[in-house]
Amino acid sequence: MTRSARTGLPVVDLGTAVTPDDVHSLEDER
């Protein structure tokens, strides 16, 4: 996990935490 330079809060690396399949699944549920 890295920290946001702007907020200083921990942020998840979207490149590894979210896959294209995950994104499509979220879009399908809308």
Stockholm file with secondary structure:
# STOCKHOLM 1.0

chainA/1-30         MTRSARTGLPVVDLGTAVTPDDVHSLEDER
#=GR chainA/1-30 SS CEECTTTCCEECCHHHHSCHHHHHHHHHHC
#=GC SS_cons        CEECTTTCCEECCHHHHSCHHHHHHHHHHC
//
